[in-house]
Amino acid sequence: MSSGHSSLRLDNSNVVQSPEPFSASCGDLTPPGSPSYLTVHPTSSSFSSSAVHNPTPLRMSSGPSSSSHAAAPQQLPPSPAPGTTLLDELAEPKITTVATPSASAASSLGKTGMMMSVGEFSEDAHAGHIRNESSTSAGGSTVSGAEAGEELWKTSGFKIGFAEDKNKKYRRTMEDAHAYFYNFGKSNGSGWFAIFDGHAGKSAADWCGEHMHENFEKVLHENPTLPVPDLLNRSFLLTDQQLGERKGSYSGCTAVVGYIRTEERAVDDGEHGTQQAQKRRVLYTANAGDARAVLCRDGKAIRLSYDHKGSDPAEAKRIVESGGFVMNNRVNGVLAVTRSLGDISMKEWVIGSPYTTETVLDEKDSFLILACDGIWDVCSDQTATDLIREVQDPQEAAEDLLDYALENFTTDNLSVLIVRLDQTFVP
């Protein structure tokens, strides 16, 4: 896979269902030649491709493809799925900040912006996983989580649930971080969601939880006409650069983020063959590493991320061509992921360029799952989707998915973020 940022148009009839199965003993079945920019359109309408530049066909294998459409995923030979890194248990100076955006960042959202912040991590896996469900407005006032949730559901068109667990049976420290915003950037209907899975310490993950959204806002403000996937790419690279400039920090983290907003999109009228502009919600995602984003569309799990692992042939090829090596599915025998933020000592091979997607949402899209690899080690995309499909409360859904992973003996830290979409929401 190239470290550059390519683009892709995926036709309505060729939306690829997430491959099955995934387990701690199975290799990654994602296509080895997958590009870094995927576009998914609704199944009910045909949209303009003006936002997609230089579309190229999706290749589901490393060989050439003669079709302009996506083919069915090819199953790769099973290979062991290693943990995140051999350095997981190394201690780093403890960071006291919580992995949510800072108060100054919250105030920058203005009166219409609101941040749902999760308080101190709870050790009790069955105590709700969240101790503080309060919501802080830009003016500094605090309302209950229930009250804030109902109000934000009306103005944003989505509701968020989050759960986390250190998994103390296997892990001494919690190295995950997260951040999420309703009405992001003073815009009703917009949202930012992110999970960061740290390794060799939590410093990089915490820093990303506090600052990546700020980088994205800055890049968006400076380049308002640039396609959002390119903005996400620049934000990841900027964050990666900033982490590399921090003295005394050698930790890293995988990252998966989602950004939703309302846009004008050209829609076929269905009768006269003409197009008219309509407001539609568009979901953008980006990831580096093996944290994953999965969209539930009409009951089907649609993966909106790419697992960057040493076991992936395309990524292994890139590592070798850049002067490194892959041993036991680990970069230079150490790191299991081939893309991450931070990891300054391995930056020559482990890059921060993300895989990005663009999805125009419709009434068939019910929820989005963002989760670290601790979930996906023991749960397939479709299993996760089926497990919470009928659970309307995203908080309950996040806790159900987390409990499932614990009951199936995952050995990693766990973070799950569910975005329940209001399918009747009119932008």
N, C-alpha and C positions, 0 to 999 in steps of 0.2 A: 504494500500500500504506500502510495506517495504521501509525503508529509505535507503536501500542498492541500489547497481547499478546492475540490471539484464540485460540480453541481449535477443534479439528476432530476428528471421528471418521471414520476411513477404514475402510470395511468390508473383510472378508477377501477377497472376490472382486474388489475394485477397487483392489488395490495397483498403483500406477502404476510401470511399468518406466521406468528412466531414459531420457530422449530421446537420440537419436543424430542426427548426429554432433557432436563438438566438435573444433574445431581453431583454430589461430591466425588463420585467415582467416574463421571462421564466427562468427555471433552466438550469443548465449545462447538456447537453445530451451526454457528452463524457462518454465512458465506465468506470464504477467504478473500475474495476480491472485492468485498463491499466498499463502496466509495465513502467519502466523508461528508456528503450532503444529500439527504433524501427528502423528496417532496411527496406528500400524500394528500390527495384531494378527496372530497366526500364521494360517497357511492351514489348519491342522488342527483348530483348536478355536475355540469362541465364548467370548469373555471378557466379564466385566462391564465396563460403561462408567462405573463409579462414580468412577474416577480422572479422567474427562474431564468438565470442566464446560462447560455451554452449548455443546454441539456444533453446528457449522454446516457446511454443505456445502462441499466443495472446489470452487473455481472455477478451471478451467483456462484461462480467457480473461478479458479485462477486461469482457466483457458479462455480463448476468444469466444464471443457470443455473436451470432448472426442475427439475433432478434433485437428489436428496439424495445421489447417489453421485458418485464421481470420474469425470470424462470423460477421454477420451484427450487427451494433450497436443496443443496446436495449435502448428504450426511457424511461427515468426516469420520475417520476411524477414531474410536474412543481413546482418550488419553487421560491420565490422572489430572485432576483439577487441584493445583496446589493452593495453599493459603495465600494471603495477600503478599506477605514478605517474610523472609527469615529474620528480619529486624523488628518484627512486630512488638516484641517484649522489651526492647531497649528503652530505658527511661530517658526522658528529656526534662529539662526544668519545667515544672508544672505551670501552666498558664491559667490564670484565675478568671479570665473572661469566659462567659457562656457563649456557645456557638450560635448566637443569633445576632442580627444587626444591632449596632450600637444605638444609644439614645439619640446621638447627633444625627445618625442616619435616619432615624424615625422622624425627627423634626423636619428633615429636608423634604418629607413627602407632602407637607402642607396640610391644610384642613381636610382635604378629601382623601388623603393617604392614611392608611392604618396598618399597623404591623401586629400580627399575632405572634407573641413571643413565648417560648417554652422556658419554664424556670429550671430549677436545679434537677439534675438527673436523679431518678428514683431507682434505688437498688432493688426494690421489690418488683419482680416481674409481673405480679398480678395486682398491683395497686394502682393500675391505670397508667403507669409509665410517665405521667405528667403531674407534677405537683402544683404548678401555677398555670391556670387556664385564662388568666386575665388578658385583656387586650388594651394596649396603650395607644391612645390617639396622639396626633401631632401636638395638640394643646396640653398634653400631659395628664389628662383625665383618664381614669380607669373604670372600665365597666366589666361586668361578668362575661365569661366566655360565651355563655348561652345567648345573652343579649347581643353581644357584638356579632356572634355568628349569624343570627337571624337578619340583622341589619345589613351585614356585608353580603349575605346570600342574595339580597335584593339588588344591591348596587353593583356587585361584581359578577354575578352569574355563576359563582362556584363557592364551594366550602371546603376547608382544609382540615384534615386530621393528621396528627403526628404521634408516633410512638417510638421509643428507643429502649434498649436494654444492653447493659455491659456484657451480659452472659458470663457471670462471675464464676461459673463452673469451669470455664476454659480460659478466661481473660482476666488479667489483673487490673487492666486500665481500660477506660473508655476513650477511644480515639476518633470517634465519629463527630461530625458537626453538621449543622443545618441552618437554614434561614428561609423565611417565607414572608411575603407581603401581599396584602389585599390592596387593590386600587393603586398599584405601583406607579410611581412617577406622576402622582396627582391626576391619574386618569381612571375614571370609573370603568370597571370591566377588565382592567389590566392586572396582571399578577406575576410574581416572581417566586419560584420555588427551587430550592437547591439542597443537595446532600453531598457532604464531603467525607470520604472514608480515609482516615489518616493511617500512616504507617511510620515506624521508627519515631513515634511521638505524636502528639496532637497539635503541635504548634502550627504547622501548615494548614491543617483542617480548620482550626479556630480562626486563623487569619483570613482564610477564604470566606468563612461564614460571616465575617464582619465586613469584608471589603470588596468581594467580587461584584456584588450588586452595584456598589458605588462606581467601580470601573466600567460596568456596562452602561450605567446612566451617563457617565462622562463621555464614553465613546459614542453613544446614541445622540447626545447633545451636539457633539462636534461633527457628526456625519449623519444628519437626519435623512438623507436620501439613499444611504447605503443599505443593501438588503440585510435583513436581520441576521441571517446565518453568518454573513461576513462580520457583522458587529459582534456576535458571540465569539467568533474565531479570534478577533482582535482582543476581546475582553479576556479570553483564556490566556492568550500569549502575553498580554500586559500583566496579568496576575502572576503568571509563571516567572516573568522577568522580575517583578517586585519581590517575590519570594526568594529569588536567587540573590537579591541585593541585601537581604537581612543577615546580619552578622550572627554567627553562632548557631544557626538553625540548619539542620541537615535533614529534617523530616520531609515527608511528601504526603500527597493525598490524591486519591481518585476523585472525580467530580461528575455529577450529573445535575443539570439545571433545566428548568422549564420556564418559558416566558409566554404569556398569553395576552393578546390585545385585540382590539377591534380595528378592522381595516375595510376600505372600499375594495370590493372585488367584482370583476365582470362576470355576470351570470347569463347563460343562455335563456331566452324567454320561452323556448320550447315550441313556439308556433311559427314565427317568422324568420327564424334562423339568425336573429340579431342578439346583441348582448346589451345588458343594462347593468349599471353599477348598483351593488347592494352592500350593505354593511354586514360583514361576516366576522366571526371570531376565528383567529388564527393562532395555533399553538406552535411554538418553536422550542426545540430541545437541543442540547449539546452535551456531549460527555467525553471524558478522557479517562481511560481505565476500564474497570469492570462494574462500576455502579451503573444501574440500568433504569431506563424509562419504558413503561409499557402502557399503551392506551387500550381501553376496552371499547371496541367498535362493534355494535350489534352482537355482543357476547363473545366476540373473537379477540384474542390477545394480539395486538400489533406492536411489535418491538420498535421503539423509536431511538434506539441507541445501538452501540457496537462494542462488544467486549474486546478490549485491547489487551491481549494476553500473550505470553511467550509461547503458548501452545498454538497460536494462530500462524499458519504458514506465511501469509503475506507480511505480517508484522515481524516474524522471525527473519524473513528475507531482508526487510529494511534494516533491522538491527545488525545483521552480518555485513551488509553493504556499507554501513556507517562505521565499521571497524570494531564492533562488539561481537559477542557470541551468545548463544542460547544453550544452556545446559540444564537438564531436568525441567524444561519449560520455564526457566528463569533467565532474565537478562543478566549476562555475566555471572550466572549461577546464583544470583541474589534476589532479584525482584521479579515477581510473577506477572506484574502488569508492564506493558510496553509504552504506555502513555500516562502521564500524571502531571500534577502541578507540584513544584518544589523539587525534591530529590536532586539538589544541586550537584552532588558528586557523580551523578549518572546522566547529567543533562545532555551529554553528547549522543546518547542513544535513546533515552527515555524522554520523549518530547511532550509538549503541552498542547499540540494542535488537536482540536476536538473533532468528533463526528457530529454533524448537525442535521436536523430535520426541520421541515416546514409542513404543517398539517392544517388544512382548512377544516374546521370542525362543523359538524352538522348534528341533526337530532339523533343520530345513531351512536354518537360518542357519549358515553356515560361517566367514565372516570379515568384518571391517570394515576399510575403507580410510579413513584420514585423510590428506589431502595438500594442499599449497599449490597455487596456480594454475599454477605452473611445470610440474606434471605434466599438469593438465587442458587446458593450452593445446595440447597435441599428442596427447592420448589421451582417448578417450571413456570414459564410465563402464563400458560393457559390454566394451570392449577391455581395460581394466585388469583387470576381473574375470576375463575369459577367460585373460589372460596368466598369472595366478598361481593360478588355481583348483585346479590339481593340485599346487601346491607346498605341502607340509605345514609346512615350516620357515618361520615368519614373517620371520625375518631374511633368509633367501634370497629370499623373495618381495618384501620391501621393496627389496632391492638390484636384483632383476630389473626391477621397475617403474621404479626410478630410472635404470637403464641404458637402458631403452627410451626414456625421455624424452630422455636425452642423445643417443642415436643418431638421434632424430627432430628434433634441432636446436632444442630448447627454449632460450629465451634468458634464463630467469629462474633464481633460486636454487631449489634443490629440497629438499624435506623430505617423507618418506613414512613413515607409521606404520601397520603392519599388526597387527590384533588377530585372531589365529586362535582361534576358539571351539571348545571341546571339546563336540561335539554329544552326547556321552553323559554329560555332567556332570549330577549330581543335586544340586541346592542343599541 
